[in-house]
Protein backbone atom coordinates (compact mmCIF):
# COMPACT_ATOMS: atom_id res chain seq x y z
CA UNK A 1 0.00 0.00 0.00
CA UNK A 2 1.49 3.34 -1.11
CA UNK A 3 -0.23 6.48 0.16
CA UNK A 4 -0.74 9.33 -2.31
CA UNK A 5 0.62 12.62 -0.86
CA UNK A 6 -2.37 14.67 -2.00
CA UNK A 7 -2.54 16.65 1.27
CA UNK A 8 1.04 17.89 0.81
CA UNK A 9 0.51 18.64 -2.90
CA UNK A 10 -3.10 19.74 -3.46
CA UNK A 11 -3.98 20.20 -7.11
CA UNK A 12 -1.29 17.80 -8.37
CA UNK A 13 -2.92 15.17 -10.60
CA UNK A 14 -1.56 11.95 -9.11
CA UNK A 15 -4.52 9.87 -10.30
CA UNK A 16 -4.13 11.01 -13.90
CA UNK A 17 -0.40 10.30 -13.88
CA UNK A 18 -0.90 6.79 -12.49
CA UNK A 19 -3.78 5.86 -14.80
CA UNK A 20 -2.58 7.62 -17.94
CA UNK A 21 -4.58 8.10 -21.12
CA UNK A 22 -7.41 5.58 -21.19
CA UNK A 23 -5.72 3.71 -18.31
CA UNK A 24 -2.78 2.78 -20.55
CA UNK A 25 -0.04 3.75 -18.07
CA UNK A 26 -1.58 1.60 -15.35
CA UNK A 27 -2.05 -1.30 -17.78
CA UNK A 28 1.54 -1.00 -19.05
CA UNK A 29 2.98 -1.05 -15.51
CA UNK A 30 0.81 -4.08 -14.68
CA UNK A 31 2.01 -5.95 -17.79
CA UNK A 32 5.68 -5.11 -17.20
CA UNK A 33 5.63 -6.20 -13.55
CA UNK A 34 2.98 -8.95 -13.71
CA UNK A 35 1.04 -7.26 -10.90
CA UNK A 36 -2.34 -5.65 -10.29
CA UNK A 37 -2.22 -1.91 -9.48
CA UNK A 38 -5.37 -0.39 -7.97
CA UNK A 39 -6.30 3.06 -6.68
CA UNK A 40 -8.29 2.95 -3.48
CA UNK A 41 -9.42 5.41 -0.84
CA UNK A 42 -11.14 8.77 -0.81
CA UNK A 43 -11.48 10.11 -4.35
CA UNK A 44 -10.62 6.87 -6.11
CA UNK A 45 -14.10 6.58 -7.63
CA UNK A 46 -15.60 9.34 -9.77
CA UNK A 47 -18.81 10.77 -8.30
CA UNK A 48 -21.80 9.20 -10.04
CA UNK A 49 -19.71 6.43 -11.62
CA UNK A 50 -21.05 2.88 -11.73
CA UNK A 51 -19.45 0.87 -8.93
CA UNK A 52 -18.79 -2.79 -8.55
CA UNK A 53 -20.34 -3.32 -5.11
CA UNK A 54 -18.33 -6.51 -4.62
CA UNK A 55 -15.15 -4.40 -4.48
CA UNK A 56 -14.17 -2.56 -1.31
CA UNK A 57 -12.92 0.84 -2.46
CA UNK A 58 -11.85 1.79 1.12
CA UNK A 59 -13.41 5.25 0.72
CA UNK A 60 -13.04 5.90 4.46
CA UNK A 61 -9.21 5.83 4.08
CA UNK A 62 -6.88 8.38 2.44
CA UNK A 63 -6.15 7.90 -1.27
CA UNK A 64 -3.64 5.08 -1.80
CA UNK A 65 -2.34 2.60 -4.36
CA UNK A 66 -2.61 -1.12 -3.68
CA UNK A 67 -0.23 -3.44 -5.54
CA UNK A 68 -0.89 -7.19 -5.70
CA UNK A 69 1.36 -9.73 -7.36
CA UNK A 70 2.50 -13.31 -7.33
CA UNK A 71 6.15 -12.49 -6.63
CA UNK A 72 7.86 -9.97 -4.38
CA UNK A 73 10.10 -8.95 -7.28
CA UNK A 74 7.07 -7.90 -9.32
CA UNK A 75 5.47 -6.06 -6.41
CA UNK A 76 8.74 -4.26 -5.64
CA UNK A 77 9.20 -3.27 -9.30
CA UNK A 78 5.63 -1.94 -9.49
CA UNK A 79 6.06 -0.08 -6.18
CA UNK A 80 9.20 1.57 -7.55
CA UNK A 81 7.40 2.63 -10.75
CA UNK A 82 4.44 4.05 -8.84
CA UNK A 83 6.78 5.63 -6.29
CA UNK A 84 8.46 7.65 -9.05
CA UNK A 85 5.06 8.93 -10.15
CA UNK A 86 4.14 9.87 -6.56
CA UNK A 87 7.13 12.26 -6.33
CA UNK A 88 5.86 15.58 -7.69
CA UNK A 89 8.13 17.39 -10.13
CA UNK A 90 7.89 20.65 -12.05
CA UNK A 91 5.60 20.66 -15.13
CA UNK A 92 8.44 21.48 -17.54
CA UNK A 93 10.63 18.67 -16.20
CA UNK A 94 7.87 16.04 -16.12
CA UNK A 95 8.81 13.77 -19.03
CA UNK A 96 6.26 11.15 -17.90
CA UNK A 97 3.39 13.62 -18.27
CA UNK A 98 4.63 14.85 -21.66
CA UNK A 99 4.74 11.28 -22.94
CA UNK A 100 1.19 10.69 -21.67
CA UNK A 101 -0.05 13.85 -23.42
CA UNK A 102 1.70 12.75 -26.61
CA UNK A 103 0.05 9.32 -26.36
CA UNK A 104 -3.37 10.91 -25.76
CA UNK A 105 -2.97 13.16 -28.81
CA UNK A 106 -2.00 10.12 -30.87
CA UNK A 107 -5.05 8.19 -29.63
CA UNK A 108 -7.33 11.16 -30.41
CA UNK A 109 -5.75 11.67 -33.83
CA UNK A 110 -4.59 15.20 -33.01
CA UNK A 111 -0.85 14.52 -32.75
CA UNK A 112 1.32 16.85 -34.82
CA UNK A 113 5.04 16.14 -35.14
C-alpha positions in Angstrom: 0.0 0.0 0.0 1.5 3.3 -1.1 -0.2 6.5 0.2 -0.7 9.3 -2.3 0.6 12.6 -0.9 -2.4 14.7 -2.0 -2.5 16.6 1.3 1.0 17.9 0.8 0.5 18.6 -2.9 -3.1 19.7 -3.5 -4.0 20.2 -7.1 -1.3 17.8 -8.4 -2.9 15.2 -10.6 -1.6 11.9 -9.1 -4.5 9.9 -10.3 -4.1 11.0 -13.9 -0.4 10.3 -13.9 -0.9 6.8 -12.5 -3.8 5.9 -14.8 -2.6 7.6 -17.9 -4.6 8.1 -21.1 -7.4 5.6 -21.2 -5.7 3.7 -18.3 -2.8 2.8 -20.5 0.0 3.8 -18.1 -1.6 1.6 -15.3 -2.1 -1.3 -17.8 1.5 -1.0 -19.0 3.0 -1.0 -15.5 0.8 -4.1 -14.7 2.0 -5.9 -17.8 5.7 -5.1 -17.2 5.6 -6.2 -13.6 3.0 -9.0 -13.7 1.0 -7.3 -10.9 -2.3 -5.7 -10.3 -2.2 -1.9 -9.5 -5.4 -0.4 -8.0 -6.3 3.1 -6.7 -8.3 2.9 -3.5 -9.4 5.4 -0.8 -11.1 8.8 -0.8 -11.5 10.1 -4.3 -10.6 6.9 -6.1 -14.1 6.6 -7.6 -15.6 9.3 -9.8 -18.8 10.8 -8.3 -21.8 9.2 -10.0 -19.7 6.4 -11.6 -21.1 2.9 -11.7 -19.5 0.9 -8.9 -18.8 -2.8 -8.5 -20.3 -3.3 -5.1 -18.3 -6.5 -4.6 -15.2 -4.4 -4.5 -14.2 -2.6 -1.3 -12.9 0.8 -2.5 -11.8 1.8 1.1 -13.4 5.3 0.7 -13.0 5.9 4.5 -9.2 5.8 4.1 -6.9 8.4 2.4 -6.2 7.9 -1.3 -3.6 5.1 -1.8 -2.3 2.6 -4.4 -2.6 -1.1 -3.7 -0.2 -3.4 -5.5 -0.9 -7.2 -5.7 1.4 -9.7 -7.4 2.5 -13.3 -7.3 6.2 -12.5 -6.6 7.9 -10.0 -4.4 10.1 -8.9 -7.3 7.1 -7.9 -9.3 5.5 -6.1 -6.4 8.7 -4.3 -5.6 9.2 -3.3 -9.3 5.6 -1.9 -9.5 6.1 -0.1 -6.2 9.2 1.6 -7.5 7.4 2.6 -10.7 4.4 4.1 -8.8 6.8 5.6 -6.3 8.5 7.6 -9.0 5.1 8.9 -10.1 4.1 9.9 -6.6 7.1 12.3 -6.3 5.9 15.6 -7.7 8.1 17.4 -10.1 7.9 20.7 -12.0 5.6 20.7 -15.1 8.4 21.5 -17.5 10.6 18.7 -16.2 7.9 16.0 -16.1 8.8 13.8 -19.0 6.3 11.2 -17.9 3.4 13.6 -18.3 4.6 14.9 -21.7 4.7 11.3 -22.9 1.2 10.7 -21.7 -0.1 13.8 -23.4 1.7 12.7 -26.6 0.0 9.3 -26.4 -3.4 10.9 -25.8 -3.0 13.2 -28.8 -2.0 10.1 -30.9 -5.1 8.2 -29.6 -7.3 11.2 -30.4 -5.7 11.7 -33.8 -4.6 15.2 -33.0 -0.8 14.5 -32.7 1.3 16.9 -34.8 5.0 16.1 -35.1 
